[in-house]
């Protein structure tokens, strides 16, 4: 490491991970400092640290730079090479080792980042160590060097994919489902590596009754076909078209680092993550109650998921626990509550059997297992889990967020119940249209307000959505 220019690390150290522009914010020098700081902060000298990376052009060099910093401070790095984020969680959990994954997930090619975990795939956020890692890295950059410890560590390669695939196969048995044709859009991301291993035979496992129709399985961090962000409807268009053209039973879309999975039904219609969460929750409750009929089975759902999710949890005999939004927070809640499963509106799904970490592939396998065990089309199965009308998340750029927030409070003060678990949630009902609710959350990093609304009828949802949007944007 050479003497560094001043770098404002707080500009790209986010609440739950590191995410910044390659070259102007993230450089080899900065990443090396983070490797050293990570080892120092979590006390990893003399211990193994897992390091993996995605297919972005900058990722291999960043993984090497992080390794240099970590080894200099005494860690023994286990280099996974190309992998998905949930592969690093598998390695962290199965090896009980801290982990770093180089990815910017669904962000464009000009970005990269680092997702950090303690041993056992335990997430690290600003409040649980990431701020201290940032400050230690800043100190190394100010000094212009990472001073090695008297006994530096070492580095070795390890292929986690076969063990990862075998572990997922052990959690969800797909061998007995009816034959299914599945279109998979990997978005040129890491799903192009993991799908053939888990759902196919690339990792040496037996064939499943699945015909996989691949879209964009070539690993390419420039994302030549579309951004690997299935949360944006425009990025699902190719998959939706292909499902219909191939007469497929369903489609799956993975984001860039393949830790999130989105589902499309046989009509080419997107299935809401809430419907997936409800389906998986019921399966996980049934599994837990089969093992111990007297057990209290807890399932987490963040406050943006559909009301149908806690209703499904309760109907299945589980205990629904509502949480704030955020993956590190939910990982902590999984441990604190002993929950078997957790679901988010953003298609992050968390499993006790996967060290409380999120795994989109595992959620997809549950959907395939439930769907493949019956004869109805997916649209019918998921339709039962989607009884209400939802707006989806709508972001508005707002110059004065507090004023917009105050307008909403004033307008709804006498019309609904308020809570502030995460942003502002207002819940109410009308005699003719049933229940409604909406949540407004300020962004942590941008002048944005995020709106989610749901109601018993589409007409009522649209009325609430449009009224709140007008208040947010100062219209009318």
RAKAPE-V589616 format. One record per backbone hydrogen bond with DSSP energy under -1.0 kcal/mol. NH is the residue of the N-H (numbers start at 1). CO is the residue of the C=O. If there is no record, write none. Layout:
nh:NH co:CO
nh:NH co:CO
//
This chain:
nh:9 co:7
nh:11 co:8
nh:12 co:9
nh:13 co:9
nh:14 co:17
nh:18 co:114
nh:19 co:12
nh:20 co:112
nh:22 co:110
nh:23 co:26
nh:25 co:21
nh:26 co:21
nh:31 co:27
nh:32 co:28
nh:33 co:29
nh:34 co:30
nh:35 co:31
nh:36 co:32
nh:37 co:33
nh:38 co:34
nh:39 co:35
nh:40 co:36
nh:41 co:37
nh:42 co:38
nh:44 co:39
nh:46 co:74
nh:47 co:44
nh:49 co:76
nh:50 co:98
nh:51 co:78
nh:52 co:100
nh:53 co:81
nh:54 co:102
nh:59 co:56
nh:62 co:58
nh:63 co:59
nh:64 co:60
nh:65 co:61
nh:66 co:62
nh:67 co:63
nh:68 co:64
nh:69 co:65
nh:70 co:66
nh:71 co:67
nh:72 co:68
nh:73 co:69
nh:74 co:71
nh:75 co:70
nh:76 co:47
nh:77 co:154
nh:78 co:49
nh:79 co:156
nh:80 co:51
nh:83 co:53
nh:85 co:257
nh:88 co:84
nh:89 co:85
nh:90 co:86
nh:91 co:87
nh:92 co:88
nh:93 co:89
nh:94 co:90
nh:95 co:91
nh:97 co:92
nh:99 co:117
nh:100 co:50
nh:101 co:115
nh:102 co:52
nh:103 co:113
nh:107 co:104
nh:111 co:108
nh:112 co:20
nh:114 co:18
nh:115 co:101
nh:117 co:99
nh:118 co:122
nh:120 co:92
nh:124 co:116
nh:126 co:15
nh:128 co:125
nh:130 co:125
nh:131 co:126
nh:133 co:129
nh:134 co:130
nh:135 co:131
nh:136 co:132
nh:137 co:133
nh:138 co:134
nh:139 co:135
nh:140 co:136
nh:141 co:137
nh:142 co:138
nh:143 co:139
nh:144 co:140
nh:145 co:140
nh:149 co:72
nh:153 co:71
nh:156 co:77
nh:158 co:79
nh:164 co:160
nh:165 co:161
nh:166 co:162
nh:167 co:163
nh:168 co:164
nh:169 co:165
nh:170 co:166
nh:172 co:168
nh:177 co:174
nh:178 co:372
nh:180 co:209
nh:182 co:211
nh:183 co:250
nh:184 co:213
nh:185 co:252
nh:186 co:215
nh:188 co:216
nh:189 co:186
nh:190 co:256
nh:192 co:189
nh:193 co:190
nh:194 co:190
nh:195 co:191
nh:198 co:194
nh:199 co:195
nh:202 co:196
nh:204 co:201
nh:210 co:208
nh:211 co:180
nh:213 co:182
nh:215 co:184
nh:220 co:188
nh:223 co:220
nh:229 co:227
nh:232 co:229
nh:235 co:232
nh:236 co:233
nh:240 co:236
nh:241 co:237
nh:242 co:238
nh:243 co:239
nh:244 co:240
nh:245 co:241
nh:246 co:242
nh:248 co:243
nh:249 co:181
nh:250 co:181
nh:251 co:264
nh:252 co:183
nh:253 co:262
nh:254 co:185
nh:255 co:260
nh:256 co:228
nh:258 co:255
nh:262 co:253
nh:264 co:251
nh:265 co:269
nh:268 co:265
nh:271 co:263
nh:276 co:272
nh:277 co:273
nh:278 co:274
nh:279 co:275
nh:280 co:276
nh:281 co:277
nh:282 co:278
nh:283 co:279
nh:284 co:280
nh:285 co:281
nh:286 co:282
nh:287 co:283
nh:288 co:284
nh:289 co:285
nh:290 co:286
nh:291 co:287
nh:292 co:288
nh:295 co:292
nh:299 co:319
nh:300 co:341
nh:301 co:321
nh:302 co:343
nh:303 co:323
nh:305 co:302
nh:309 co:306
nh:311 co:307
nh:312 co:308
nh:313 co:309
nh:314 co:310
nh:315 co:311
nh:316 co:312
nh:317 co:314
nh:318 co:313
nh:319 co:297
nh:321 co:299
nh:323 co:301
nh:330 co:326
nh:331 co:327
nh:332 co:328
nh:333 co:329
nh:334 co:330
nh:335 co:331
nh:336 co:332
nh:337 co:333
nh:338 co:334
nh:340 co:298
nh:342 co:350
nh:343 co:300
nh:344 co:348
nh:347 co:344
nh:350 co:342
nh:351 co:357
nh:352 co:340
nh:354 co:351
nh:355 co:352
nh:356 co:351
nh:357 co:354
nh:359 co:349
nh:363 co:359
nh:364 co:360
nh:365 co:361
nh:366 co:362
nh:367 co:363
nh:368 co:364
nh:369 co:365
nh:370 co:366
nh:371 co:367
nh:372 co:368
nh:374 co:371
nh:381 co:377
nh:382 co:378
nh:383 co:379
nh:384 co:380
nh:386 co:383
nh:389 co:455
nh:391 co:453
nh:394 co:451
nh:396 co:449
nh:398 co:447
nh:404 co:400
nh:405 co:401
nh:406 co:402
nh:407 co:403
nh:408 co:404
nh:409 co:405
nh:410 co:406
nh:411 co:407
nh:412 co:408
nh:415 co:412
nh:417 co:427
nh:419 co:425
nh:424 co:440
nh:425 co:419
nh:426 co:438
nh:427 co:417
nh:428 co:436
nh:430 co:434
nh:434 co:430
nh:436 co:428
nh:437 co:454
nh:438 co:426
nh:439 co:452
nh:440 co:424
nh:441 co:450
nh:443 co:448
nh:448 co:446
nh:449 co:396
nh:450 co:441
nh:451 co:394
nh:452 co:439
nh:454 co:437
nh:455 co:389
nh:456 co:435
nh:461 co:457
nh:462 co:458
nh:463 co:459
nh:464 co:460
nh:465 co:461
nh:466 co:462
nh:467 co:463
nh:468 co:464
nh:469 co:465
nh:470 co:466
nh:471 co:467
nh:472 co:468
nh:473 co:469
nh:475 co:470
//
